[in-house]
Structures are given as C-alpha cells and as structure tokens.
Amino acid sequence: MTEPSWRQLSFIPESVLKSTVLKACGIEPPVTAICRFFDGGLFRVFATVPPGVNYAEGIQFTLYQETGSRLFDDYKQVLRAAKAASGTPTGDALRQWFAYYNPPKP
C-alpha cells in the first residue's frame, strides 16, 4: 500500500466520517493533513489565524449555523454554541479536531 497524500487529505473537510475512517485504519494523520474546516452537519467551523498574529498567540474559530455566523477565540465557547456534547460522535470528532489547534501545555 502506498503512503497517502497528506496534502490531498487536507482538502477533505474534517467530519465524523473522516475521523471514523482514519481511526478504523489506524492512521494518525500529521498536522499537514488536517483541514481548517469542520463539517458538523447542522453547523460548520472554520479555523483562522488573524493577520499579524502568530499561530501560537491565538487562533479564531468561526461557527456557521442556519441562524448566522459567530466568531470565537476559545474552542470551549464553540462547543457550547454548537451544542456538541461529549460522548457523541460529532462532539468527539470536533474535540479531536480542536486538539490539533490547542496542543496540551507542557
């Protein structure tokens, strides 16, 4: 089997399906394979770094829903606003996606 193209994988939006398939195949993709866009079905989240800001200093998350869009600086606020409960496939996949943008502090 050939090595997957991480660049091509990064163009596929993060979702419950993508997370499930990668986990079932035993693949832990590198950060370069992570899309900045998460598709949660009823909502979408897009991660951006504001101009003039270093990646480590801060990242902003835009939540798109039927009712409109909102900008957040903290991923916990996005989880509350999207009502993505822990223990659900969507909530767990979204938390896994956030883990790439919020690495554990040493």
Salt bridges, closest charged atoms under 4 A:
GLU14 OE2 - LYS18 NZ 2.64
ASP39 OD1 - ARG44 NE 3.76
